Amino acid sequence: MNINDIVKPENLVYQKSKLLTSKPFHYCPGCGHGTVHRIIAEVLEELGIDERTIGVSPVGCAVMAYDYFDVDFAEAAHGRAPACATGIKRVWPDKIVFTYQGDGDLAAIGTCETIHTCNRGENLTMIFVNNGIYGMTGGQMAPTTLIGMKTATTPYGRKPQWEDGTPNNGFPLQITNIISTLPGTRYVTRQAVNTPARVRNAKKAIKKAFENQMNNKNGVNFVEIVSNCNSNWKMSAVDANKWLDENMLPVYPLGDIKDNFELIKK
């Protein structure tokens, strides 16, 4: 029996987007990826662009995102999603193209592709999930790992320098701030999904990013989502969301960073 047969439309409070498949998520319970997937699907459905949308996911926790979205998807090598998306968009300029990437992928092995795609001003949407750690491959230090944060490769905490001042692990990479300085980016924002209010704000940001692309407003639309990784942070989901508030957000504050496109004519 279909739920619509027993629930009147005016009493229907929530319904799963038709663009999410019935396959169960493989993400750890409490992970933010599932929430981000849901709001992307809702936005694509509400804008009516699912038939012409192509997503690109590389290696990482979201490597199997194609299993969960009922839209076309391409798989890219680790870090290469922006390059793959560029090719798709240039061959099919009428398509809505987006990448879905983690911090180890986008801000480490894929730094080159990320920077140059943004600098060229490709008409793409890039969704960047930042949980400060390599999630899928064992919890190693990522470029966005906080100072003092323990990971599989920094068991005593990330140290930017040794006691004598010589370089060690370096500092957390503010990749989104760097991207915002590039003239080829149109809309750059940082959001989170660890509270209902922040989920609503994140959805508005993702919707704006896709609308810019739909309206052929030149430039990359870049949405960072600060998320948790309770499994690799070795916390409960509740504690991980609290830790995110107390530790991640002071380093990665939420809000729009840039909302314009700088056309360089010469």
MIPA-989388 format. One record per residue (C-alpha): x, y, z; residue in one letter. Coordinates in nm, 3 decimals, padded with zeros to 5 digits. Each point is the difference from the previous one (the first is absolute). Last residue first. Layout:
N
x, y, z, residu
X, Y, Z, A
...
END
This chain:
266
x, y, z, residu
04.243, 04.172, -01.976, K
-00.370, -00.058, 00.048, K
00.006, -00.134, 00.358, I
-00.358, -00.073, 00.103, L
-00.034, -00.001, 00.377, E
-00.300, -00.204, 00.109, F
-00.199, 00.077, 00.314, N
-00.118, -00.157, 00.323, D
00.299, -00.073, 00.220, K
00.050, -00.126, 00.354, I
-00.356, -00.099, 00.088, D
-00.035, -00.133, 00.353, G
00.146, -00.245, 00.250, L
00.330, 00.027, 00.184, P
00.269, -00.263, -00.074, Y
00.255, 00.033, 00.283, V
-00.255, 00.098, 00.267, P
-00.243, -00.241, -00.170, L
00.215, -00.311, 00.034, M
00.066, 00.005, 00.375, N
-00.306, 00.075, 00.214, E
-00.273, -00.052, -00.255, D
00.165, -00.304, -00.157, L
00.061, -00.146, 00.346, W
-00.373, 00.031, 00.073, K
-00.085, -00.179, -00.324, N
00.258, -00.268, 00.081, A
-00.141, -00.045, 00.351, D
-00.347, -00.069, -00.139, V
00.134, -00.234, -00.269, A
00.196, -00.194, 00.261, S
00.372, 00.054, -00.009, M
00.307, -00.164, -00.153, K
00.084, 00.296, -00.228, W
00.037, -00.268, -00.266, N
-00.350, -00.136, 00.065, S
-00.156, 00.335, 00.092, N
00.101, 00.160, -00.326, C
-00.170, 00.337, 00.023, N
-00.090, 00.260, -00.260, S
00.097, 00.346, -00.121, V
-00.173, 00.035, -00.337, I
00.191, 00.209, -00.255, E
-00.201, 00.130, -00.296, V
00.184, 00.128, -00.308, F
-00.179, 00.149, -00.299, N
00.256, 00.033, -00.278, V
-00.037, 00.291, -00.239, G
-00.232, 00.129, -00.265, N
-00.367, 00.052, 00.065, K
-00.163, -00.236, -00.244, N
-00.339, 00.023, 00.172, N
00.008, -00.371, 00.082, M
00.351, 00.039, 00.146, Q
-00.108, 00.282, 00.228, N
-00.309, -00.200, 00.095, E
00.220, -00.297, 00.093, F
00.207, 00.208, 00.241, A
-00.308, 00.171, 00.142, K
-00.158, -00.337, 00.074, K
00.317, -00.119, 00.172, I
00.003, 00.312, 00.217, A
-00.370, -00.027, 00.089, K
00.049, -00.368, 00.088, K
00.293, 00.085, 00.225, A
-00.209, 00.260, 00.179, N
-00.280, -00.251, 00.060, R
00.250, -00.260, 00.125, V
00.146, 00.266, 00.228, R
-00.337, 00.058, 00.162, A
-00.052, -00.374, 00.048, P
00.340, -00.041, 00.171, T
00.320, -00.182, -00.104, N
-00.028, 00.085, -00.371, V
00.266, 00.268, -00.051, A
00.064, 00.292, -00.237, Q
00.289, 00.175, -00.173, R
-00.056, 00.217, -00.306, T
00.162, 00.096, -00.329, V
-00.210, 00.135, -00.287, Y
00.154, 00.130, -00.323, R
00.350, -00.146, -00.021, T
00.222, 00.076, -00.298, G
00.162, 00.307, 00.157, P
00.173, -00.215, 00.263, L
-00.001, 00.141, 00.353, T
-00.294, -00.221, 00.107, S
00.204, -00.309, -00.083, I
00.257, 00.088, 00.265, I
-00.273, 00.046, 00.260, N
-00.144, -00.339, -00.095, T
00.342, -00.168, 00.026, I
00.071, 00.122, 00.351, Q
00.270, -00.263, 00.050, L
00.053, -00.099, 00.364, P
00.363, 00.073, 00.094, F
00.315, -00.199, -00.064, G
00.080, -00.353, 00.106, N
00.366, 00.065, 00.099, N
00.192, 00.312, -00.094, P
00.299, 00.106, 00.211, T
-00.080, 00.218, 00.301, G
00.228, -00.171, 00.253, D
-00.299, -00.166, 00.169, E
-00.107, -00.149, -00.331, W
-00.254, 00.182, -00.212, Q
-00.362, -00.017, -00.109, P
-00.074, -00.281, 00.247, K
-00.306, -00.216, -00.066, R
-00.085, -00.211, 00.303, G
00.184, -00.277, 00.182, Y
-00.129, -00.274, -00.233, P
00.074, 00.215, -00.307, T
-00.013, -00.261, -00.280, T
-00.311, -00.181, 00.125, A
-00.145, 00.332, 00.112, T
00.011, 00.214, 00.312, K
-00.086, 00.369, -00.033, M
00.254, 00.234, 00.163, G
-00.021, 00.251, -00.283, I
-00.308, -00.078, -00.206, L
-00.007, -00.239, -00.296, T
-00.087, 00.191, -00.320, T
00.297, -00.128, -00.203, P
-00.098, -00.353, 00.107, A
00.153, -00.213, 00.275, M
-00.082, -00.371, -00.034, Q
-00.332, -00.152, 00.105, G
00.014, -00.337, -00.173, G
-00.055, 00.030, -00.374, T
-00.368, 00.093, -00.008, M
00.000, 00.299, 00.234, G
00.320, 00.196, -00.060, Y
-00.037, 00.275, 00.260, I
-00.118, 00.355, 00.061, G
-00.367, -00.069, -00.068, N
-00.024, 00.226, -00.304, N
-00.262, -00.091, -00.260, V
00.060, 00.201, -00.320, F
-00.279, 00.053, -00.251, I
00.121, 00.148, -00.330, M
-00.251, 00.149, -00.243, T
00.126, 00.068, -00.348, L
00.016, 00.281, -00.258, N
00.379, -00.013, -00.030, E
00.168, 00.317, 00.122, G
00.352, -00.089, -00.113, R
00.134, 00.073, 00.350, N
-00.256, -00.233, 00.157, C
00.100, -00.287, -00.227, T
00.367, 00.086, 00.058, H
-00.027, -00.006, 00.377, I
-00.204, -00.317, 00.026, T
00.201, -00.197, -00.256, E
00.327, 00.088, 00.174, C
-00.133, -00.062, 00.351, T
-00.134, -00.344, -00.095, G
00.242, -00.217, 00.200, I
-00.044, 00.227, 00.302, A
-00.284, 00.253, 00.021, A
-00.261, -00.167, -00.218, L
00.067, -00.366, 00.080, D
00.108, 00.018, 00.362, G
-00.271, 00.259, 00.063, D
-00.286, -00.196, -00.153, G
-00.156, 00.042, -00.343, Q
-00.332, 00.022, -00.184, Y
00.035, 00.156, -00.344, T
-00.281, 00.166, -00.191, F
-00.114, 00.031, -00.360, V
-00.329, 00.143, -00.129, I
00.002, -00.081, -00.371, K
-00.051, 00.260, -00.275, D
00.377, 00.034, -00.053, P
00.027, -00.366, -00.106, W
00.358, -00.048, -00.126, V
00.133, 00.286, 00.212, R
-00.198, -00.109, 00.305, K
00.113, -00.361, -00.022, I
00.367, 00.093, -00.044, G
-00.011, 00.241, 00.293, T
-00.171, -00.262, 00.217, A
00.287, -00.244, -00.063, C
00.256, 00.265, 00.092, A
-00.197, 00.098, 00.311, P
-00.040, -00.370, 00.100, A
00.374, -00.077, -00.019, R
00.083, -00.028, 00.369, G
-00.004, -00.381, 00.004, H
-00.099, -00.125, -00.344, A
-00.343, 00.097, -00.124, A
-00.333, -00.179, -00.018, E
-00.280, 00.147, -00.210, A
-00.361, 00.033, 00.110, F
-00.339, 00.037, -00.167, D
-00.288, 00.064, 00.237, V
-00.195, -00.233, 00.230, D
00.237, 00.067, 00.287, F
00.097, -00.267, 00.255, Y
00.209, -00.250, -00.193, D
00.184, 00.278, -00.188, Y
00.128, 00.119, 00.338, A
00.224, -00.308, 00.011, M
00.331, 00.186, 00.041, V
-00.161, 00.224, 00.260, A
00.234, -00.111, 00.281, C
00.296, 00.067, -00.225, G
00.104, -00.061, -00.361, V
-00.160, 00.235, -00.251, P
-00.363, 00.108, -00.050, S
-00.133, 00.182, -00.304, V
-00.368, 00.090, -00.034, G
-00.183, 00.055, -00.327, I
-00.328, 00.191, -00.007, T
-00.220, 00.034, -00.310, R
-00.293, -00.218, 00.103, E
00.031, 00.109, 00.364, D
-00.056, 00.367, -00.078, I
-00.349, 00.054, 00.140, G
00.112, 00.264, 00.248, L
-00.186, -00.173, 00.282, E
00.141, -00.339, -00.100, E
00.359, 00.120, -00.021, L
-00.038, 00.180, 00.333, V
-00.154, -00.301, 00.174, E
00.272, -00.232, -00.129, A
00.272, 00.237, 00.122, I
-00.180, 00.027, 00.336, I
-00.007, -00.376, 00.045, R
00.360, -00.058, -00.103, H
00.117, 00.262, 00.250, V
-00.196, -00.175, 00.276, T
00.148, -00.337, -00.090, G
00.352, 00.141, -00.008, H
-00.030, 00.144, 00.352, G
00.092, -00.323, 00.177, C
-00.215, -00.100, 00.299, G
-00.011, -00.370, -00.091, P
00.300, -00.080, -00.223, C
-00.060, 00.040, -00.372, Y
-00.099, -00.303, -00.208, H
-00.333, 00.161, -00.085, F
-00.288, -00.240, -00.059, P
-00.109, -00.046, -00.365, K
-00.352, 00.133, -00.055, S
00.119, 00.265, -00.245, T
-00.004, 00.371, 00.077, L
-00.132, 00.211, -00.288, L
-00.362, -00.059, 00.105, K
00.075, 00.213, 00.305, S
-00.113, -00.159, 00.323, K
-00.329, 00.135, 00.132, Q
-00.065, 00.219, 00.302, Y
-00.302, 00.163, 00.161, V
-00.279, -00.158, -00.205, L
-00.327, 00.111, 00.158, N
-00.110, 00.226, -00.288, E
00.089, -00.274, -00.246, P
-00.234, -00.252, 00.167, K
00.180, -00.305, 00.134, V
-00.142, -00.349, -00.065, I
00.026, -00.038, -00.377, D
00.293, 00.243, -00.019, N
00.201, -00.242, 00.212, I
-00.023, -00.254, -00.281, N
-00.128, -00.345, 00.094, M
END
